[in-house]
């Protein structure tokens, strides 16, 4: 390659030699990385490539290696020994319009933070079906802001990017898309690591433990929550309550009743001090209200095989759930249905499952549907009962979730 050219010019020339558009190169990078290194989506990568080819941003070593492989040019030939960012003066003529000025970045981040709180509230009310598009759109914008950001500005953008990525992880988990959920959890952890955001790093461990709970991997649930608690010496009250109730669920899977109940009691004491309007303004774990812990306790009784206690706990906790947590109510109704099924009450189980399924269908929550499907399977011996038959038909109609 022509070594008289700047590294960004060599990068652009190498792409042109391969007759690739920036979008096609982004797709090739994504395919090369595979699952080994979670990357942004190709459209977001294409934006990053535009910044690299303008010299406004230097690719990190991982991206340099991927670019080398995608373009079949050695890293040294593309980037030299010590690639540096193009100077602001050389990167554009004086008359060219600038990107959003640094002095306006704070306003942009404040706006995106407000939008994030609204998206959290939308998710609690309406579920992932109505929220994923908004989160993904804002993630693209935050990624675009991240490429040219430096110093303290970069740390601020990274923290917000981690928040959006972690939300994407949760939404895809609830929508029944575990591969995407894991990818976004890893991306949130990567953003948080670069930002030195210890609270978010710990919270990504919480998210991984929830994913392990779905797979009934008790050791992983317990281990990840313990690791998160070790990482943060004094976590905020709501976050500690959320981690403790999650750890309790792991012990319930393991059949350790006393450990489970002791952790739930501690989580309950902390949750008494948590106040939340469903928009996460109180920080990580702000959903962990007293009513939430009541419902988790009911779920733990089910895991422990004590279905009558589970039914009583659900009946006590359900009326206390705040209206904004509509999807949590759907999950609790599904749990109550499972408890009724385990306790030998098929008609009550089917009726509660139908109520849960109505919320799941509106919200697009595959998690709720999965629990309801388990209830339906348990009720096969009672399939001639009217409520059970109605559940079977409704579940078949919701199978597209």
Protein Blocks (a to p, Z undefined) as FASTA:
>chain_A
ZZkbcfklmmmmmmmmnopafklmmmmmmmmnmmmlccddfklmmmmmmmmmnopaccdf
klmmmmmmmnopafklmnombdcdddfklmpcfklccdddfklmmmmmmmmmmmmmmmmm
mmmmnommlmmmmmmmmmmmmmmmmmmpghjllmmmmmmmmmmmmmmmmmmmmnopaklm
mmmmmmmmmmmmmnopaklmmmmmmmmmmmmmmnopaklmmmmmmmmmmmpmbacfklmm
mmmmmmmmmmmmnopaklmmmmmmmmmmmmmmpccehlopnoghklmcfklmmmmmmmmm
mmnopaklmmmmmmmmmmmpcfklmmlmmmmmmmmmmmmmmnopaklmmmmmmmmmmmmm
mnopaklmmmmmmmmmmmmmmmmpmklmmmmmmmmmmmmZZ
